[in-house]
Amino acid sequence: MRTLVFDTHSYDRAFLDAANAGRHLLEYTTAQLDAQTAALARGFDAVCLFVNDRADAAAMAALAAGGVRTIVQRSTGYNNLDLEAAARHGIACFRVRDYSPHAVAEFAVALLQTLNRKTTGPTTGRASTTSGSPASSAATCTARRWAWWARGASGRSSRASCTGSDA
């Protein structure tokens, strides 16, 4: 089966080639699927997608027009697929059903430990709530969200943005 693998990195290619062992013809692109990039799949039997690819109704129509009949996800989630549009266009969709079943719980515990130990900052050992620097903003945002969730707060704290301040 001729398959176009969207949103690939070097490590994806190495593992997919090893797992495939020549059974299917895999071609790779770093582009993420959307309505505009779906044209890249013209002439392919299938596409392989990851979490950031968007297979909405417009992309499904373009994929179907190009001959794609199968979508395979490299993840458990399928919120990026318009399943109704896929059914209308006769595109079968598959996903990884039991991929890392404990990962979400383990990640939640790790985030709680990170918050408790205040180790979210890249150099200081603490998350900065005022710097807004790109290096610390993701960790600070995650820590703030978990802190809000853990204390069951609402109102002002629940509106905290991920821009470096709680205001």
WOHU-V46379 format. One record per residue. SS is DSSP state (H for helix, E for strand, L for the rest). PSI is psi in whole degrees, 0 to 359 (* if undefined). NEAR is the number of other C-alpha atoms within 12 Angstrom. Layout:
((SS;PSI;NEAR) (SS;PSI;NEAR))
//
This chain:
((L;131;20) (E;118;25) (E;132;30) (E;123;40) (E;111;37) (L;158;36) (L;53;28) (L;153;29) (L;171;17) (H;321;13) (H;327;12) (H;313;24) (H;316;23) (H;313;15) (H;320;15) (H;319;25) (H;318;20) (H;317;14) (H;325;13) (H;321;18) (L;37;13) (L;5;13) (L;326;13) (L;158;20) (E;106;20) (E;131;30) (E;147;28) (E;147;28) (L;147;26) (L;350;22) (L;144;25) (L;141;30) (L;133;36) (L;187;29) (L;327;23) (L;320;21) (H;352;26) (H;333;38) (H;338;27) (H;336;30) (H;6;40) (L;128;24) (L;356;22) (L;150;29) (L;327;28) (E;162;35) (E;150;49) (E;123;48) (E;161;41) (L;184;35) (L;333;24) (L;357;24) (L;142;36) (L;103;31) (E;69;40) (L;186;25) (H;318;24) (H;318;24) (H;321;35) (H;318;42) (H;317;31) (H;320;29) (H;314;40) (H;319;33) (H;332;24) (L;359;24) (L;2;26) (L;133;34) (L;355;33) (E;137;33) (E;129;46) (E;124;32) (E;143;33) (L;39;29) (L;171;24) (L;328;23) (L;157;23) (L;22;26) (L;347;20) (L;4;30) (E;134;35) (L;94;25) (H;327;25) (H;317;19) (H;321;23) (H;315;30) (H;318;19) (H;326;15) (L;3;26) (L;30;20) (L;122;32) (E;137;27) (E;135;32) (E;153;24) (L;171;24) (L;112;20) (L;315;14) (L;35;12) (L;117;14) (L;67;14) (L;339;14) (L;1;11) (H;320;13) (H;315;13) (H;318;12) (H;320;13) (H;319;16) (H;316;20) (H;318;16) (H;319;20) (H;319;27) (H;320;25) (H;320;18) (H;317;24) (H;315;28) (H;320;19) (H;354;15) (L;48;25) (L;25;23) (L;344;29) (L;146;27) (L;331;18) (L;333;14) (L;347;12) (L;358;17) (L;150;22) (L;132;32) (L;134;31) (L;0;28) (L;342;19) (L;321;18) (L;14;21) (L;145;21) (H;329;19) (H;328;19) (H;351;28) (H;321;26) (H;315;23) (H;320;31) (H;317;37) (H;313;33) (H;315;32) (H;318;36) (H;317;36) (H;317;27) (H;324;27) (H;317;26) (H;315;23) (H;316;20) (H;325;20) (H;358;13) (L;33;12) (L;164;16) (L;182;14) (L;228;11) (L;312;12) (H;327;21) (H;344;21) (H;9;18) (L;130;25) (L;172;23) (L;37;27) (L;2;24) (L;3;25) (L;156;21) (L;2;24) (L;*;14))
//
